[in-house]
């Protein structure tokens, strides 16, 4: 049995875990749910040895695990997959997996053998591996998560702890992944799954533990609860999602126009293939697709990070700061984790211009602005001086959204904007996007996501991207099963 006994952990003035007791049994899938900042990831890191508790202990089969020792936890049979992939960016995926249990241990490093073993395991999970020799820095977030899962399973662990493992999986990949968890359970292993997707917790878990503000507030089973009850336990109230948005009856003028956009990589492989579409003021245009079909590259082209091979992107408002981009990898591309919250906010030029005069930064004004946005977007943080890296993943995401909307752009490009967010935070982000789009003057939004429920909830128009090509769907195609097939590359 895996257990946490009276675990307490503080980060400065923040009490992340308050005498938490938790247990998971062999042959069990145990879901750990709670709102952003509830302490789920902190508890996971204590069990996996990444953090030492201030008080209490982690125990496996009656033996205390050495505090703050990932190596000892792994030796005991505990493997973890973190929400933010922990891979070496400049190394190939084969080299990253060789650092795990795929290494043959024969002395000489055989990357071909590593790749063969990895592809065999991936085939069982329904995953496709990247091209041979591809470095991690060029892979999507979904591909990185898959690599983390493969590396964790390569150790043949007795306990597998997963932090938001399904947040970047497409509908076509989800069923195979949940079947994998069930097969691990059938082998007598312990699976601890942190998730905000309550339907998945109810579908696959044997027991569910609910954390709220660092304390256990409920222990239940799928038979004894429902999504609505779990949501109420997590946040103290029932959260309602925004009503589905309809296309404006009189769309405004085009704000962003993309014409025959093509992008080839350094090998000549076609990544984006003659993309053409436009977004008008007052519109939320969704782009659905299985991660790895050109979405990241499209965002990078729109952000000016990549130069397209051909085609044109026209922003019908050439003023500075007319476009704000919210990338999917908040820790690598969105924020500087070693900087304070107010410093991260003024990385956006429009916000920086609000707190500077004649080239001089007024730090007190920047801190006041940050404090206002913390309150407005309900970012759970001690204050503006807090380091971004000290926030939970969900609160880092809120910080990114706050910075984008407060910059008052004409266009927001958002990629997997609600990945890792709880129900309340997701609803708040959706309302903020709807308010931005439909306020007086109307903003334009491109929302790129692998989550069909999210896209169907707030997007007026929906495009499908597959193998670098894009097409618009008709209202009659807005059936999740049909859309899932199109995302997977089905022909018309």
C-alpha positions as CSV (number, residue, x, y, z in Angstrom):
1,X,0.0,0.0,0.0
2,X,1.1,3.5,-0.8
3,X,0.2,6.1,1.8
4,X,0.9,9.7,2.9
5,X,0.6,10.2,6.7
6,X,-0.1,13.7,8.0
7,X,1.8,15.4,5.2
8,X,2.4,19.1,5.7
9,X,4.3,21.3,3.2
10,X,4.7,25.1,3.1
11,X,6.1,27.3,0.4
12,X,6.9,30.5,2.2
13,X,3.6,31.9,3.6
14,X,1.6,29.4,1.5
15,X,0.3,26.3,3.2
16,X,0.2,23.9,0.3
17,X,-0.6,20.7,2.3
18,X,-2.2,20.7,5.7
19,X,-1.8,17.3,7.5
20,X,-3.0,15.3,4.5
21,X,-3.6,11.6,4.8
22,X,-3.9,9.6,1.6
23,X,-3.7,5.9,0.7
24,X,-3.8,3.8,-2.5
25,X,-4.1,0.0,-2.7
26,X,-2.6,-2.5,-5.1
27,X,-4.8,-3.2,-8.1
28,X,-6.4,0.2,-7.8
29,X,-6.8,3.3,-9.9
30,X,-7.1,6.2,-7.4
31,X,-8.1,9.6,-8.8
32,X,-6.9,12.7,-7.0
33,X,-9.0,15.7,-7.8
34,X,-9.2,19.4,-6.7
35,X,-9.1,22.9,-8.0
36,X,-5.9,24.6,-9.1
37,X,-3.6,25.2,-6.1
38,X,-5.4,22.6,-4.0
39,X,-2.1,20.7,-3.3
40,X,-2.5,17.8,-5.7
41,X,0.9,18.2,-7.5
42,X,2.6,19.0,-4.2
43,X,1.4,15.7,-2.8
44,X,2.4,13.9,-5.9
45,X,5.9,15.4,-5.6
46,X,6.2,14.3,-2.0
47,X,5.2,10.7,-2.8
48,X,7.6,10.6,-5.8
49,X,10.5,12.0,-3.8
50,X,10.8,15.3,-5.6
51,X,9.9,17.3,-2.5
52,X,10.5,16.7,1.2
53,X,7.5,17.2,3.5
54,X,7.9,19.7,6.4
55,X,6.0,17.1,8.6
56,X,4.7,13.6,8.0
57,X,6.0,10.8,5.9
58,X,5.4,8.8,2.7
59,X,5.2,5.1,3.1
60,X,5.2,2.1,0.7
61,X,4.4,-1.3,2.1
62,X,5.0,-0.2,5.6
63,X,8.4,1.3,4.9
64,X,9.1,5.0,5.1
65,X,10.4,6.5,1.8
66,X,13.5,8.7,2.2
67,X,12.3,12.3,2.1
68,X,13.2,14.3,-1.0
69,X,14.9,11.4,-2.9
70,X,13.4,10.7,-6.4
71,X,16.1,8.0,-6.8
72,X,14.9,6.2,-3.7
73,X,11.3,6.4,-4.7
74,X,12.1,5.1,-8.2
75,X,14.1,2.2,-6.6
76,X,11.1,1.4,-4.5
77,X,9.0,1.2,-7.6
78,X,7.3,4.6,-7.8
79,X,7.4,6.4,-11.2
80,X,5.9,9.7,-11.9
81,X,4.7,11.6,-15.0
82,X,4.6,15.3,-14.4
83,X,2.2,17.8,-16.0
84,X,5.1,19.8,-17.4
85,X,7.3,17.2,-19.2
86,X,10.8,16.9,-17.7
87,X,12.9,16.1,-20.7
88,X,16.2,17.3,-22.1
89,X,15.2,19.7,-24.9
90,X,18.3,19.4,-27.0
91,X,18.5,15.6,-26.9
92,X,16.7,13.2,-29.2
93,X,13.7,11.3,-27.9
94,X,15.7,8.1,-28.1
95,X,18.4,9.6,-25.9
96,X,15.8,10.8,-23.4
97,X,14.3,7.3,-23.2
98,X,17.7,5.7,-22.9
99,X,18.0,7.6,-19.6
100,X,15.1,5.6,-18.4
101,X,14.5,1.8,-18.2
102,X,14.9,1.4,-22.0
103,X,18.6,1.2,-21.6
104,X,19.8,-2.3,-22.2
105,X,22.5,-2.0,-19.5
106,X,25.0,-3.8,-21.7
107,X,27.5,-0.9,-21.4
108,X,27.3,0.4,-24.9
109,X,24.4,2.7,-25.7
110,X,22.3,1.1,-28.4
111,X,19.8,3.8,-29.5
112,X,18.3,1.5,-32.2
113,X,17.5,-1.0,-29.5
114,X,15.9,1.7,-27.4
115,X,13.8,2.9,-30.3
116,X,12.6,-0.6,-31.1
117,X,11.5,-1.3,-27.5
118,X,9.9,2.1,-27.3
119,X,8.0,1.7,-30.6
120,X,6.7,-1.7,-29.5
121,X,5.4,-0.3,-26.2
122,X,3.9,2.8,-27.9
123,X,2.1,0.5,-30.4
124,X,0.3,-1.2,-27.5
125,X,-0.7,2.2,-26.2
126,X,-2.0,3.5,-29.5
127,X,0.8,6.1,-29.8
128,X,2.9,7.0,-32.8
129,X,6.6,7.8,-32.1
130,X,8.4,10.8,-33.7
131,X,10.7,10.4,-36.6
132,X,14.1,8.8,-35.8
133,X,16.6,11.2,-34.4
134,X,14.1,14.0,-33.7
135,X,15.0,16.3,-30.8
136,X,12.5,17.0,-28.1
137,X,12.6,20.8,-28.6
138,X,10.8,20.3,-31.9
139,X,8.1,18.0,-30.5
140,X,4.6,19.1,-29.4
141,X,3.5,19.0,-25.8
142,X,1.3,15.9,-26.4
143,X,4.3,14.1,-27.9
144,X,6.4,15.1,-24.9
145,X,3.8,13.7,-22.5
146,X,3.7,10.4,-24.4
147,X,7.5,10.2,-24.1
148,X,7.2,10.8,-20.3
149,X,4.6,8.0,-20.0
150,X,6.8,5.6,-22.0
151,X,9.9,6.5,-19.9
152,X,7.9,6.0,-16.7
153,X,6.6,2.6,-17.8
154,X,10.0,1.5,-18.9
155,X,11.0,1.1,-15.2
156,X,8.2,-1.4,-14.8
157,X,6.9,0.5,-11.7
158,X,4.7,-0.9,-9.0
159,X,3.2,2.6,-8.5
160,X,2.5,5.0,-11.4
161,X,1.6,8.6,-10.5
162,X,0.2,10.7,-13.4
163,X,-0.4,14.4,-13.3
164,X,-3.1,15.5,-15.9
165,X,-2.1,12.7,-18.3
166,X,-5.1,13.1,-20.6
167,X,-5.1,16.9,-20.9
168,X,-3.4,16.8,-24.4
169,X,-4.8,13.6,-25.8
170,X,-7.2,13.7,-28.7
171,X,-10.5,11.7,-28.4
172,X,-9.1,9.0,-30.7
173,X,-6.2,8.5,-28.2
174,X,-8.1,8.7,-24.9
175,X,-9.8,5.2,-25.0
176,X,-6.5,3.4,-25.6
177,X,-4.9,5.4,-22.7
178,X,-7.7,4.6,-20.2
179,X,-7.4,0.9,-21.3
180,X,-3.7,1.1,-20.5
181,X,-4.5,2.3,-17.0
182,X,-7.0,-0.6,-16.6
183,X,-4.4,-3.1,-17.7
184,X,-1.9,-1.7,-15.1
185,X,-4.5,-2.2,-12.5
186,X,-5.2,-5.7,-13.6
187,X,-1.4,-6.4,-13.1
188,X,-1.9,-5.4,-9.4
189,X,-0.2,-2.1,-9.7
190,X,-1.2,1.2,-8.1
191,X,-2.2,4.0,-10.4
192,X,-2.7,7.5,-8.9
193,X,-4.2,9.9,-11.5
194,X,-4.4,13.6,-10.9
195,X,-7.1,15.0,-13.2
196,X,-9.5,17.9,-13.7
197,X,-11.6,15.8,-16.1
198,X,-14.2,14.5,-13.7
199,X,-15.9,12.3,-16.2
200,X,-12.7,10.4,-16.8
201,X,-12.1,10.0,-13.0
202,X,-15.6,8.5,-12.6
203,X,-15.1,6.3,-15.7
204,X,-11.8,4.7,-14.7
205,X,-11.1,5.2,-11.0
206,X,-11.9,2.8,-8.2
207,X,-11.7,5.5,-5.5
208,X,-11.5,9.3,-5.6
209,X,-9.9,11.6,-3.1
210,X,-10.8,15.3,-3.2
211,X,-8.4,18.0,-2.0
212,X,-9.4,21.6,-1.3
213,X,-6.9,24.3,-0.2
214,X,-4.4,21.7,1.0
215,X,-6.8,19.5,2.9
216,X,-8.7,16.3,2.2
217,X,-12.4,17.2,2.1
218,X,-13.8,13.9,0.8
219,X,-13.1,10.3,0.0
220,X,-15.6,8.6,-2.3
221,X,-16.2,6.2,-5.1
222,X,-17.7,6.6,-8.6
223,X,-20.8,4.8,-7.5
224,X,-21.3,7.3,-4.7
225,X,-20.8,10.5,-6.5
226,X,-21.3,12.5,-9.8
227,X,-19.5,15.2,-11.7
228,X,-21.7,17.8,-10.1
229,X,-21.1,16.6,-6.6
230,X,-17.3,16.4,-7.2
231,X,-17.3,19.9,-8.6
232,X,-19.1,21.2,-5.5
233,X,-16.6,19.4,-3.2
234,X,-13.7,20.8,-5.1
235,X,-14.7,24.4,-5.1
236,X,-17.6,24.8,-2.8
237,X,-20.1,25.6,-5.5
238,X,-21.5,24.3,-8.7
239,X,-19.8,25.8,-11.7
240,X,-21.8,26.4,-14.9
241,X,-20.0,26.5,-18.2
242,X,-20.7,29.5,-20.5
243,X,-23.5,29.0,-22.9
244,X,-22.4,27.9,-26.4
245,X,-21.5,30.9,-28.5
246,X,-23.2,31.5,-31.8
247,X,-21.5,33.2,-34.8
248,X,-22.3,36.9,-34.8
249,X,-25.2,37.7,-37.1
250,X,-23.2,40.7,-38.4
251,X,-19.5,39.9,-38.1
252,X,-17.2,42.9,-38.0
253,X,-14.5,43.7,-40.5
254,X,-11.7,41.1,-40.9
255,X,-9.0,41.6,-38.4
256,X,-6.6,38.8,-39.3
257,X,-6.3,37.2,-42.8
258,X,-4.2,34.2,-43.6
259,X,-3.7,33.4,-47.3
260,X,-2.0,30.3,-48.8
261,X,0.3,29.9,-45.8
262,X,2.9,27.2,-46.3
263,X,5.7,26.1,-44.0
264,X,8.4,23.5,-44.6
265,X,10.9,22.4,-42.0
266,X,14.6,22.2,-42.4
267,X,14.4,18.8,-44.2
268,X,11.8,20.1,-46.7
269,X,8.9,18.3,-45.0
270,X,5.6,20.1,-45.4
271,X,4.2,21.2,-42.0
272,X,1.6,23.8,-43.1
273,X,0.0,23.3,-46.5
274,X,-1.6,26.3,-48.1
275,X,-3.7,27.5,-45.1
276,X,-6.3,30.2,-45.8
277,X,-8.8,31.6,-43.4
278,X,-9.9,34.9,-41.9
279,X,-11.1,36.0,-38.5
280,X,-13.4,39.0,-38.0
281,X,-13.9,41.3,-35.1
282,X,-16.3,39.7,-32.6
283,X,-15.5,36.2,-33.7
284,X,-14.1,33.2,-31.8
285,X,-12.7,30.8,-34.4
286,X,-11.8,27.3,-33.1
287,X,-9.1,25.1,-34.6
288,X,-9.4,21.4,-33.6
289,X,-6.8,18.8,-34.3
290,X,-4.8,16.0,-32.8
291,X,-1.7,17.6,-31.4
292,X,1.3,17.5,-33.8
293,X,-0.5,18.4,-37.0
294,X,0.9,21.8,-37.4
295,X,-0.8,23.7,-34.6
296,X,2.4,24.7,-32.7
297,X,4.0,25.8,-36.0
298,X,1.0,27.9,-36.9
299,X,1.1,29.7,-33.6
300,X,4.8,30.4,-34.0
301,X,4.2,31.8,-37.5
302,X,1.5,34.1,-36.2
303,X,3.7,35.2,-33.3
304,X,6.5,36.0,-35.7
305,X,8.8,33.3,-34.3
306,X,8.9,31.4,-37.6
307,X,9.0,32.8,-41.1
308,X,6.6,31.0,-43.5
309,X,7.9,29.4,-46.6
310,X,5.2,31.2,-48.6
311,X,1.9,32.9,-48.2
312,X,0.8,35.9,-46.2
313,X,-0.5,36.9,-42.8
314,X,-2.2,40.2,-42.7
315,X,-3.2,41.9,-39.5
316,X,-5.5,44.8,-40.3
317,X,-4.2,46.9,-37.4
318,X,-0.5,47.4,-37.6
319,X,-0.2,49.0,-34.2
320,X,2.3,47.6,-31.6
321,X,0.7,45.0,-29.5
322,X,-2.2,44.3,-31.8
323,X,-1.9,40.6,-31.3
324,X,-1.4,38.6,-28.1
325,X,-0.3,35.0,-28.1
326,X,-0.9,32.5,-25.3
327,X,1.3,29.5,-26.1
328,X,0.5,26.0,-24.9
329,X,3.8,25.5,-23.0
330,X,3.5,28.1,-20.3
331,X,6.7,27.1,-18.5
332,X,8.9,27.2,-21.5
333,X,7.4,29.8,-23.9
334,X,4.9,31.7,-21.8
335,X,6.5,32.8,-18.6
336,X,10.0,33.3,-17.0
337,X,9.6,31.2,-13.9
338,X,12.5,32.9,-12.0
339,X,10.9,36.3,-12.4
340,X,8.3,37.9,-10.2
341,X,4.6,38.1,-11.3
342,X,4.7,41.8,-12.0
343,X,7.9,41.4,-14.1
344,X,6.3,38.7,-16.2
345,X,3.2,40.9,-16.8
346,X,5.3,43.8,-18.2
347,X,7.0,41.5,-20.6
348,X,4.0,42.5,-22.7
349,X,4.8,45.8,-24.4
350,X,1.3,47.4,-24.0
351,X,1.5,46.8,-20.2
352,X,5.0,47.9,-20.0
353,X,4.1,51.2,-21.7
354,X,1.4,51.8,-19.0
355,X,4.0,51.8,-16.2
356,X,6.9,53.6,-17.9
357,X,7.5,57.3,-18.4
358,X,10.3,58.7,-20.7
359,X,11.9,55.3,-20.7
360,X,11.9,54.9,-16.9
361,X,10.0,52.0,-15.3
362,X,7.8,52.9,-12.4
363,X,8.0,49.6,-10.3
364,X,5.4,50.7,-7.8
365,X,2.9,51.3,-10.6
366,X,3.7,47.9,-12.2
367,X,3.2,46.2,-8.8
368,X,-0.2,48.0,-8.4
369,X,-1.2,46.9,-11.9
370,X,-0.2,43.4,-11.1
371,X,-2.2,43.4,-7.8
372,X,-5.3,44.6,-9.8
373,X,-4.9,41.7,-12.3
374,X,-4.4,39.2,-9.5
375,X,-7.7,40.2,-8.1
376,X,-9.5,40.5,-11.4
377,X,-8.4,37.1,-12.7
378,X,-8.5,35.4,-9.3
379,X,-4.8,34.3,-9.4
380,X,-4.0,32.5,-6.2
381,X,-0.7,34.1,-5.1
382,X,0.7,35.8,-2.0
383,X,1.3,38.9,-4.1
384,X,3.0,40.6,-7.1
385,X,6.5,39.9,-5.7
386,X,5.9,36.1,-5.9
387,X,8.0,34.2,-8.3
388,X,6.0,32.8,-11.2
389,X,7.6,29.4,-10.6
390,X,6.0,29.3,-7.1
391,X,2.5,29.2,-8.6
392,X,0.6,26.1,-9.4
393,X,0.2,25.2,-13.0
394,X,-3.3,26.5,-13.2
395,X,-2.5,29.8,-11.7
396,X,0.4,30.2,-14.1
397,X,-2.1,29.8,-16.9
398,X,-4.4,32.4,-15.4
399,X,-1.4,34.8,-15.3
400,X,-0.8,34.2,-19.0
401,X,-4.5,34.9,-19.8
402,X,-4.5,38.0,-17.6
403,X,-1.5,39.4,-19.4
404,X,-3.0,38.8,-22.8
405,X,-6.4,40.3,-22.2
406,X,-5.1,43.2,-20.2
407,X,-2.8,44.1,-23.1
408,X,-6.0,45.0,-25.0
409,X,-5.0,43.4,-28.4
410,X,-7.1,43.2,-31.5
411,X,-6.4,39.5,-31.8
412,X,-5.7,36.8,-29.2
413,X,-4.2,33.5,-30.4
414,X,-4.6,30.9,-27.7
415,X,-3.2,27.3,-27.8
416,X,-4.6,24.7,-25.4
417,X,-5.5,27.6,-23.1
418,X,-7.3,25.5,-20.5
419,X,-4.8,22.6,-20.2
420,X,-4.6,21.6,-16.6
421,X,-7.3,24.1,-15.4
422,X,-10.0,23.0,-13.0
423,X,-13.7,23.6,-13.7
424,X,-13.9,27.0,-12.0
425,X,-10.7,28.3,-13.7
426,X,-11.9,26.9,-17.1
427,X,-15.2,28.7,-16.8
428,X,-13.5,31.9,-15.8
429,X,-11.1,31.8,-18.7
430,X,-13.9,31.0,-21.2
431,X,-15.9,33.9,-19.8
432,X,-12.9,36.2,-20.2
433,X,-12.5,35.1,-23.8
434,X,-16.2,35.6,-24.5
435,X,-16.1,39.1,-22.9
436,X,-13.0,40.0,-25.0
437,X,-14.6,38.9,-28.2
438,X,-18.1,40.3,-27.7
439,X,-17.4,43.5,-25.9
440,X,-18.0,46.8,-27.6
441,X,-15.5,47.0,-30.5
442,X,-15.1,43.2,-30.5
443,X,-11.9,41.4,-30.4
444,X,-10.9,38.4,-32.6
445,X,-9.9,35.1,-31.1
446,X,-8.2,32.0,-32.6
447,X,-8.6,29.2,-30.1
448,X,-6.5,26.1,-30.9
449,X,-7.3,23.1,-28.8
450,X,-7.5,19.3,-28.8
451,X,-10.5,19.5,-26.4
452,X,-13.6,19.3,-28.5
453,X,-15.9,20.1,-25.6
454,X,-14.1,23.4,-25.1
455,X,-14.3,24.3,-28.7
456,X,-17.9,23.4,-29.1
457,X,-18.7,25.4,-25.9
458,X,-17.5,28.8,-27.0
459,X,-16.5,28.9,-30.7
460,X,-18.8,30.3,-33.4
461,X,-16.8,28.8,-36.3
462,X,-14.8,25.6,-36.2
463,X,-11.9,24.6,-38.4
464,X,-10.1,21.2,-38.5
465,X,-6.4,20.9,-39.0
466,X,-4.9,17.5,-40.1
467,X,-1.5,16.8,-41.6
468,X,-1.0,20.5,-42.0
469,X,-4.1,21.1,-44.0
470,X,-7.1,23.1,-42.8
471,X,-10.8,23.0,-43.6
472,X,-13.9,24.6,-42.1
473,X,-16.7,22.5,-40.7
474,X,-20.4,23.1,-41.3
475,X,-23.0,23.3,-38.5
476,X,-24.2,19.8,-39.5
477,X,-20.8,18.3,-38.8
478,X,-20.6,19.4,-35.2
479,X,-21.1,16.0,-33.8
480,X,-18.2,14.9,-31.5
481,X,-17.8,11.5,-33.2
482,X,-17.7,13.1,-36.7
483,X,-15.3,15.8,-35.5
484,X,-13.1,13.2,-33.9
485,X,-12.8,11.3,-37.2
486,X,-11.9,14.5,-39.0
487,X,-9.3,15.3,-36.4
488,X,-7.8,11.9,-36.9
489,X,-7.5,12.5,-40.7
490,X,-10.7,10.9,-42.0
491,X,-11.6,11.9,-45.6
492,X,-14.8,13.8,-46.3
